[in-house]
């Protein structure tokens, strides 16, 4: 029988982590002496469907590191190993299997974290979580090693994440990182377990991580990676290219590419385009653009790098230093595709000329509960220009309430032929966009209110804005009633919502 636990404190006590001086082989056997000396962290609490009760199964995470890698292993016990769900999947697709994993916040700023999850066969899932934007971005694919093995009493998983794959503070000395270990145990219901007690009255995830103290690596971060490519076709045509990445500091990197080869990117997921009036969205998968793409994310999607269709060259600088996050990207595109939005449908226009795209992003963190930022996106070609300037802010008003606001303005000029064909304004024209939201979440209630307006003349050609000339309002309320094993339900959700979309003039 599961006994209810009482929250002893809002946050779990810090844990000291120790480095290893002996090598580790990633084979899911945990036979190296380093694991005997690693820091054990029990995954001891079920936060869903029950609320902070003792975990129904035993799980232990082991954490250590050296100058090259962060090492995490799991011993996941199971009373009925034959019921373990484990299949081979494509990356990021094993979401219905048994899983273990962890989140790591190297800057310990309660805003952004790397997520790593693994099924019992070593299949990988990774993402970047942002409390500021309220997002979980699975387009990020890190390069890391994992192995899993089902045993007679459960399964074992072993992970090594190269420190080069993480943005970490460049300051010297021992550091404290935020950490959360998890387990997904799908049986009669989906049991979700964590290494810390979850305060359901706090409307954030990264802010509830446990402090892991003692990360003191000698890695300077000044690493250079060079990837040459040569693509051939059956008509004996060859195309050469090169990409490079320089980690200037552990928190800042510079990337460059010339004639990049994107042939290794998987095909887009199939989507039905029958009776669709607006452009379909396909996530970015090209490595040069995916790395640190979340640095440019905002509530309005003003940066969408798939608008750069055939880049001849690109340069990108991204980094974080203390409370300052910054990024810049420039690319020369041999093709110029333009998404022309409307209130009831969108169209595509194509220019027979190249264009240059540039993005610049800065965000300042104000304490633990607020941020303010700015974004500049520009795209220019022959007789063509689109520039967007935006500012955004986030504030955690209380532990349960968040506010997010973004305001943007655009200036656009299309070639005369495009303006005439798609009934666009002649010459240069301007527009604006606004999005504001308020969300509340506690143990029993979730509710949110969201308002956005995009003037008919607003354009974000470097982003993905397929509908303009509308004002939209949304309200959502959910009441959660806790059940339990002794009742006919685990959780009962009563939900309601309202949304309204009107043309900008009120129709």
URNORNOR-V752520 format. One record per backbone hydrogen bond with DSSP energy under -1.0 kcal/mol. CO is the residue of the C=O (numbers start at 0). NH is the residue of the N-H. If there is no record, write none. Layout:
# URNORNOR-V752520
co=CO nh=NH
co=CO nh=NH
This chain:
# URNORNOR-V752520
co=2 nh=53
co=14 nh=212
co=24 nh=26
co=31 nh=34
co=32 nh=36
co=38 nh=62
co=40 nh=60
co=41 nh=43
co=43 nh=54
co=44 nh=193
co=45 nh=51
co=45 nh=52
co=47 nh=191
co=51 nh=4
co=52 nh=45
co=57 nh=76
co=58 nh=42
co=59 nh=74
co=60 nh=40
co=61 nh=72
co=62 nh=38
co=63 nh=70
co=64 nh=19
co=67 nh=162
co=68 nh=65
co=69 nh=160
co=70 nh=63
co=71 nh=158
co=72 nh=61
co=73 nh=156
co=74 nh=59
co=75 nh=154
co=79 nh=82
co=80 nh=83
co=84 nh=97
co=89 nh=92
co=93 nh=96
co=98 nh=183
co=99 nh=117
co=100 nh=181
co=101 nh=115
co=102 nh=179
co=103 nh=113
co=104 nh=107
co=104 nh=177
co=110 nh=130
co=112 nh=128
co=113 nh=103
co=114 nh=126
co=115 nh=101
co=116 nh=124
co=117 nh=99
co=118 nh=121
co=122 nh=118
co=123 nh=91
co=124 nh=116
co=126 nh=114
co=127 nh=136
co=128 nh=112
co=129 nh=133
co=129 nh=134
co=134 nh=129
co=136 nh=127
co=144 nh=159
co=146 nh=157
co=148 nh=155
co=152 nh=77
co=153 nh=150
co=154 nh=75
co=155 nh=148
co=156 nh=73
co=157 nh=146
co=158 nh=71
co=159 nh=144
co=160 nh=69
co=161 nh=164
co=162 nh=165
co=174 nh=213
co=174 nh=214
co=176 nh=211
co=177 nh=104
co=178 nh=209
co=179 nh=102
co=180 nh=194
co=181 nh=100
co=182 nh=192
co=183 nh=98
co=184 nh=190
co=188 nh=186
co=188 nh=190
co=190 nh=184
co=191 nh=46
co=191 nh=47
co=192 nh=182
co=193 nh=44
co=197 nh=199
co=198 nh=201
co=201 nh=203
co=204 nh=207
co=205 nh=208
co=209 nh=178
co=210 nh=14
co=211 nh=176
co=212 nh=16
co=214 nh=174
co=220 nh=222
co=222 nh=246
co=224 nh=244
co=226 nh=242
co=228 nh=240
co=230 nh=238
co=232 nh=235
co=236 nh=232
co=238 nh=230
co=240 nh=228
co=241 nh=257
co=242 nh=226
co=243 nh=255
co=244 nh=224
co=245 nh=247
co=245 nh=253
co=249 nh=167
co=250 nh=319
co=251 nh=248
co=252 nh=317
co=253 nh=245
co=254 nh=315
co=255 nh=243
co=256 nh=313
co=257 nh=241
co=261 nh=264
co=276 nh=345
co=285 nh=289
co=286 nh=290
co=289 nh=292
co=291 nh=294
co=292 nh=295
co=293 nh=296
co=299 nh=301
co=300 nh=463
co=303 nh=306
co=304 nh=307
co=306 nh=308
co=309 nh=333
co=311 nh=258
co=312 nh=331
co=313 nh=256
co=314 nh=329
co=315 nh=254
co=316 nh=327
co=317 nh=252
co=318 nh=325
co=320 nh=323
co=322 nh=364
co=323 nh=320
co=324 nh=362
co=325 nh=318
co=326 nh=360
co=327 nh=316
co=328 nh=358
co=329 nh=314
co=330 nh=356
co=331 nh=311
co=332 nh=354
co=335 nh=350
co=337 nh=348
co=339 nh=346
co=341 nh=467
co=346 nh=339
co=348 nh=337
co=354 nh=332
co=355 nh=379
co=356 nh=330
co=357 nh=377
co=358 nh=328
co=359 nh=375
co=360 nh=326
co=361 nh=373
co=362 nh=324
co=363 nh=371
co=368 nh=395
co=369 nh=365
co=370 nh=393
co=371 nh=363
co=372 nh=391
co=373 nh=361
co=374 nh=389
co=375 nh=359
co=376 nh=387
co=377 nh=357
co=378 nh=385
co=379 nh=355
co=380 nh=383
co=383 nh=380
co=384 nh=412
co=385 nh=378
co=386 nh=410
co=387 nh=376
co=388 nh=408
co=389 nh=374
co=390 nh=406
co=391 nh=372
co=392 nh=404
co=393 nh=370
co=394 nh=396
co=394 nh=402
co=398 nh=202
co=399 nh=440
co=400 nh=397
co=401 nh=438
co=402 nh=394
co=403 nh=436
co=404 nh=392
co=405 nh=434
co=406 nh=390
co=407 nh=432
co=408 nh=388
co=409 nh=430
co=410 nh=386
co=411 nh=428
co=412 nh=384
co=414 nh=418
co=415 nh=419
co=416 nh=420
co=417 nh=421
co=418 nh=423
co=428 nh=411
co=430 nh=409
co=431 nh=454
co=432 nh=407
co=433 nh=452
co=434 nh=405
co=435 nh=450
co=436 nh=403
co=437 nh=448
co=438 nh=401
co=439 nh=446
co=443 nh=479
co=444 nh=441
co=445 nh=477
co=446 nh=439
co=447 nh=475
co=448 nh=437
co=449 nh=473
co=450 nh=435
co=451 nh=471
co=452 nh=433
co=453 nh=468
co=453 nh=469
co=454 nh=457
co=459 nh=462
co=461 nh=303
co=468 nh=503
co=469 nh=453
co=470 nh=501
co=471 nh=451
co=472 nh=499
co=473 nh=449
co=474 nh=497
co=475 nh=447
co=476 nh=495
co=477 nh=445
co=478 nh=493
co=480 nh=491
co=483 nh=486
co=488 nh=483
co=489 nh=482
co=491 nh=480
co=493 nh=478
co=495 nh=476
co=497 nh=474
co=499 nh=472
co=501 nh=470
co=502 nh=505
